[in-house]
Amino acid sequence: MTAVLIVGIVFGSIIAVIVIIFGFVLAMAKIKRGGSFRHGEELQAEETRLIQELHRGLSRMEERVEALETILLDKDGKTDKRGDDT
């Protein structure tokens, strides 16, 4: 039973060391490629800001379209009434 425990500890330690080394290598590659981990956060903040601006612009456009629809419907209503009177 103790032999199984020792083998488990040895293999578990080896796997843990491999995972730590692999994580370190990935972190170094990301830092070298992207500059830092903060770069991703800055990129996400920029994307969020752009999406918010897009939403605001589309909301304003929706309001304008609704106003134009109201104007057109009012004109059509007046035209129909005039058409009925003549």
N, C-alpha and C positions, 0 to 999 in steps of 0.2 A: 504494500500500500504506500509506503514512503517512497518507493522508487517511482511510482506513478506521479506522486506529488512533486518530486524533484524534476522529473521530465516535463511536467506541466509548467512548473516555474521557469525552467530553462527556455522552453519554446515560447512561453508567454512573454518572457523578457526579450527574446530575439525579435518577436513580432512587434513589441512596443518600441524597441530601438529602431526597427525599420520604418515604422510609422512616423516616428519623430524625425528621422533623417529625411524621409520623403516630404513631410510637411515643411521642414526647413528649406529644402531645395525648391519647393513650389513658392514659398514666401520670397526667397531670394530672386527667383525668376520674375515674379510679379513686380517686385521693387525695381529690378533692373529694366524691365520692359515698360512699366507704367509710371515710373518715378516714385510712387509711394502708394500706400493704401488710401490716403486721403484723396488721391486723384479720383477714385471711384465715387467717393462721397460728393466731391465737387461736381462731377459729371451728373450724378443723380439729382443734385440740387438744381443744376442748370436745366435738366430735362423737366423737372417739376415746375420751374418758373415758366418755361416755354409752354407747357400744357395749360397752366393757369392763364397765361396771356391768350392762348388760342381759345379757351373756354369763354373768357371775357369778350373777345372779339365776336365769337359766334353768338353769344347772348345779345350783344348790341345789334348784330345783323338780324337776329330773329325779331327783335323789337321793331326794327326798320321795316322788315317785310310785313309784319302785322299792321304797322301804320299804313303802308302802301295798300295792303288788302282792304283796310277800312276806307281809305280814300277812293279806291276803285269801286268798292261796293256802294259807297255813297253816291258816286257819280252814276253808276248803273241804275241805282234806285231812282235818281232824279230824272235820268233819261227815260226810264220806263214810265214814270208818271207823266212826263211831258208827251211821250208817245201816245199815252192813253187819252190825254186831253185833246190832242189835235185830230 
